[in-house]
Amino acid sequence: MTDTYTIKAQESGERIDALLAQEIDDLSRSQAVRLIEQGLVTLRCAPIKKNHRVSAGEIFVVELPEAEDTEVIPENIPLDIAYEDEDIIIVNKPRGMVVHPAPGHPRGTLVNALLWHCGSSLSGIGGEKRPGIVHRIDMDTSGLIIAAKNDYAHRFLSAQLADHSLSRTYEAIVLGRLRDDAGTVDAPIGRHPIDRKRMAVTERNSRNAVTHYEVIARYNGYTHIRCNLETGRTHQIRVHMAYIGHPLLGDEIYGMGKEKGLEGQCLHARTLRFIHPRTNETTEVATELPDYFTDVLSRLGEKIG
């Protein structure tokens, strides 16, 4: 797979390996270095060095290796399937399940379960660790996630992610009472300058990020909100809501820490709306709020305003 990246004026002077790691989802800086060392990143048809400092207007061509045969072990893990046909499968992921194998989580992931359920009928575009995975949600976020069963469906859905026509609606509980009934957070997100495991609103090595939110209900000290993602950056809702002073309830990274009786943040991916790759018809899949979420709402008391 080939991608091109045009350097913006504000990125001038940055190292190409750092920029590629920022621009390409799931690509670490060390992986970007390996691509460069293998001659898979070129400028005007010529290989570059990993410490190349970019200039505005430069256009880089990146050859991403083709998918490898998966070595991830299929596991008979029950799936809550919200929708399935010959092209796609949409799963209502439980909170606590990791999407794909990673250091510390080699087994028990959604990918392990999908390989058991779908067998060889998963797109290979995601590579050996992420077959079929079109987008991700955090381990401690519950809700809908879509996987592709063939490469055409994967590319079709990925294009909708890129042009923001694949709509993802989440519900969350945040700390504090939001004053406005609706709003938009338009703030770029990149790696935290000190803690590389965290994301942050920053102008440096960042990507544009836009979250629209609306209030569903207000409680004493909390607000139940609906969020629509215009972009899909890592931890986007969590980072944006913390940025405006209303972190998610139970968010141990961006919020006030662990909440008693709640594992992780109170965030659920409730609705997916997209154009189906085979029928070209608008398709919408929704799920109910999980028990952990409704239990929290019941403990918040009476609605206010």
N, C-alpha and C positions, 0 to 999 in steps of 0.2 A: 504494500500500500504506500502511495506517495502523497506527501503533503507539502504545501509551500507556506512560508511565513515571511511576511513583509514587515520590516522593522519600522516602528513608529518613532517620531521625533523624540519623545520622552524616554525612549529606550536606548538612545545613542550612548555608547560608552560601556554598556553592560556586556558581560561575557556571554557568548552564545550558548555554552552548556547550561548556564543558569536560566537563560530565557527559554530554552527548549523544555527544560524540566517544568517551568511554570506554564508553558503554553500547551503541552501535550498531557492529557489526562493520564494518570497512572504511570508516568515516566519520572523516575528519580533522576537526580543529577548524575549519579554514577552511571546509570543506564544511558543518559545523554552523552556522557563522555565516551562510552563504549561505541555508540553509533558513530560518533565523530572519528574515533580511532580506526574504525572499520571502513572509513571513507564513505559512509552513508549519508553524510550531510555535506552538501556542496553549495558553493557560491559561484555563479557564472560558470557552472559545469566543472569547477575545480574543488577538490577536497580542501577542508580548512583545518586549523588547529583548534584544540579544545579551549584555548585561552584567547581566541579571536574576540576582539572588541568590536561590537556591531556599530554600524552607522545608519542613520535614517535613510529609508528607501531601499536598503539592501534586501534582496529576495533570496531566501535559503530554500533549497529543496531537500526534503528529508525522506529517505527510503526506510520505511518501517518493515522489519522482517515479517514474512508470512507466518501465519499461525502454525505452531508445532502440534504434533499429535499429543493429546492430553495424557498426562501421567497421574492426574488427580483420581483418587479412588472413588468410584460411585458408592454411595451409602444409602441404605433404605431408611430415609428420614421422611416422616409424613409431611406432606405439603398441603397448605390451604390454598387450593387453586381457584382463583376468582374468574379466570377465563383461559380457554385453550383452544387452538385450532391447529391446522397443519403448518402455520407460519410462525406463530407466537405463543407464548405462555406467560400469563400474568399471575404472580403469586402474592398472597397476602403474608408478607414476612413477619414472623413474630419478633418482638423485642428480644435482643440478646443473641440473635443469629447473625454471624458474620456472612457477608455476601460471597466472598471468594477466599481461597486459601492464602494465607500470609504467615510470616513468622509469628509463632505463638498460637496460630489457629490453622493447623494443617488439615484438620478433619472437622466434620460437623457443620460445614458451611452450606449455604444455599447452592453453590455450584456442585458440591458432592451429592446433594439431594436431586438436583436437576439431571445430573448424569445418570443416576439410577432410574429416574422417571422417564427421561427422554431418550436414553441410550445414545446412539451416535447422531441423532437428529437435533444437533445444536450448531449454531453458526460457529465457524472457527475463527472469526475475525478478532474475537477477544483474546486470542492466544491460549496457551496451554493452561493457564490458571483461571481464565475468565471466559470460557466458551459460552457464547450466546448472550453475555451480559451487555446490555445496551446502556444502562445507567446504574448508579448505586445509591443506596441509602445507608446511613450509619448503623453500626451494630445495635445500638440502643434506641434506634428509631424503628418503629413498626410501620407496616403498611405495604402498599402496592409497589411492585417492581416488575418490569417487563424484560423478558429474554426472547431472543430471536432463534428460530429453529433452522434458518438457512441464511446464507450470506446476503442474498438480495433483501430479505426482510430487515437484516441488521443495518445495511447501508441506508435503506429507505427510512427507518426509524431514526438513525443517527443524523440524517439530514434534517429531520424535523426537530431534533434537539438543537442542532446548529442554528436553524432559523427561528427558533422559539415557537414553532407551531405545535409541538407536543406539550400539552398543558398538564402541569402537575400541581395539584392542590393538596395542601397539608392543613392539619389542625394542630394547634399547640396551646399550652397554657403558659403564660408569662407572668413574671413577678411585677407587681404594681398595677395601677389602673391607667390604661391608655386613655389619654384625653380625647384624641380625635377618633371618630368612628372608622376612619380608613386613612391609609397613607402609603407612601412608597419610600423605601430605602434604596437610594442609588449611590453606592459606595464601593470602590474597587477592593477586591480581596486578594491577598497573597499570603505567602508564608510569614509567620511571625518572625521579626528580625532577630530574636534571641532564642525562642523556643521553637525549633523546626517541626515539632509534632503538632503545633497549633497553627491556626490561620488567624488573620487579623485584617482589619481595614487599613490599607496602606497604599501609598502611591508607588512604592518601589517594587519592581518585579511582580506587579499585580495584574489582574484581569478584571474587566468591568463586571459588576454584579448588581442585579436589580431584583428586589423583593417587594411585591405588593401585599398589603395586609388589610384586613377589615375585622372589626370587633364583632364577635358573636354574642358574648355576654360579659358583663363585669361583675366581679365579686369583691369582697372586702380584702384588698391587697393583691388581687390577681385579675387577670383578664384572659378569657378564652377567645382565641383569634383563628382566623382562616388566612392562610398565606398562599399566594400564587407565585411561582418562580418564573421570572422572565429569562434568567440564566441559571446554570446549575453548577455553581462552584462548591468545592468541598466545605461542608459545615455551614453553608450559606445562611440559612435561616437562623441558626444558632449565633453566628457571628454578627449578623445584621441586627437582631433583636437586642443582643448585649450592647452593641454599639450605640443604640438609641436609649439605653438605660433600662431595658426591660428584658433581661435574660430569661431563658426558658426555665421553668420549674424543674429542679432535679439535675440541671446541667452541671456536671462536676468540673468541666473544663472552662466554660465561659460564664458560668453563673455563680450561685452562692454555695455550691457544693451539693453533696448528697442529701436527698430529701428522705425522711423516715418513711419506710414502706414503699419507696419508689426506686427502681433500679434504672438509672439513667434519666435522660431528659423526657419530658412529656411532649412527644412529637409523633404524629401519625400521618403517613402519606395516604390520604383518603380517596383521591380521585385521579384517574389518568384519562386524558382525552387526546386522541390522535387520529390521523388518517391511516386506515388499514392498508398494509402493503399490497394485498391482493385485490381487494374490492374497491379501493380508493374512496371508501365511504368513511364518514366521521364515526368513530367508535369511542364510547365512553364506558369506563368500568369504575365502579365505586365499591367501597366496603364500609361496613359499620365501624364505629369507634370500638376499640378493644376494651375488655373489662378493666384493665389497669387505668385507662383514661377516664372511663365513666365513674369508677370508684373515686378517683381524685376529685372529679367534678361534684360528686355527691357530698364530699367532705368539706367543700369550700363554703357551704351554707347558702343563704339566699342571694339571688341576683340583685345587683344594685344598678339602677339607671339603665 
